[in-house]
Amino acid sequence: MSFVNISNESAELSLGLRLKAYADLLKVRLSALVTFSAAFGFVLGQQSPAFSWSGLAGLVIGGFLISGASGAANEILERDYDRLMKRTQGRPLPMNVIAVHEAQWFSIFAALAGLLVLWFFTNPLTTLLGMLSMILYVFVYTPLKRVGPIAVLVGAIPGAMPPLLGWTAATGAISYEALIIFGIQFIWQFPHFWAIAWVSDEDYKKAGFKLLPSGGGKDLNTAFQIMIYTLFLLPLGLLPTYFGLTGLNSGIVATVCGVLFLAQTFSLMRDCSRKSALKIMFGSFLYLPIVQIAYLLDKV
């Protein structure tokens, strides 16, 4: 193989690594889940017979960029802590694949582009809520992770914002229906976050992150709080049916999923094991999309 071919292959490899690094910086999988929740809110809130495909496209693109920018900014602020944790050591900034100043400009560009897309294709309310979500996630939730479990409460607000953004993009207003779908995702954040914090506790302690309640203990008290918040999902999951936002079928699905999700918390209360926390974590990943898809199918 000639020197020129080797150089070309190295350049292509380098370009491929950098593109992957930028995708990792955007937290593509997480941003895709966020975007799905926003699209869910949009479709649920769409009242007009003429479906606004441009509004949905603007929400999806703008929401993805805002979520990605928030994730990138989070990685910039936590780059020194990411080096300490096994689960984050392979991120682009700890690995020095991307320079910090490059990541900063990339994050700023993605944030501005996302806000502009929301402004032109949705409405000012959705744009302002998107901006608020970014500010809370980057400048409040991120530093609070080293302060205490109050970070989970704060982080649950931007975490529950996507369906609200979707609803306001479709309707231009915050109504009780919007607050219902926001509330479901808000309460869901607590067992979700705490299960992750339980599973990753040793790693989090290396970085000084304090996300578990009850003084950070992996004990019955923390398991009980996880159970209580999961229990709240049962009546909350029925509210869309009760208020006529969706039909009875989705209420049944939400109840069944809520009961199965709740059952996993009893196992954690019984043995306080990492294995049980892991089941709750995976259960939380399944609960939200299944219930949201059920709501959508019930409306369609």
Buried (B, 14 or more C-beta within 10 A) or exposed (E): EEEEEEEEEEEEEEEEBBEEBBBBBBBBEEBBBBBBBBBBBBBBBBEEEEEBEEBBEBBBBBBBBBBBBBBBBBBBBBBEBBBBBEEBEEBBBBBEBBEEEBBEEBBEEBBEBBBBBBBEBBBEBBBBBBBBBBEBBBEBBBEBBBEBBBBBBBBBBBBBBBBBBBBBBBBEEBEEBBBBBBBBBBBBBBBBBBBBBBBBBEBBEEBEBBBBBBEBEBEEBBBBBBBEBBBBBBEBBBBBBEEEBBBEEBBBBBBBBBEEBBEBBEBBBEEBBBEBBBBBBEBBBEBBEBBBBBBBEBBE
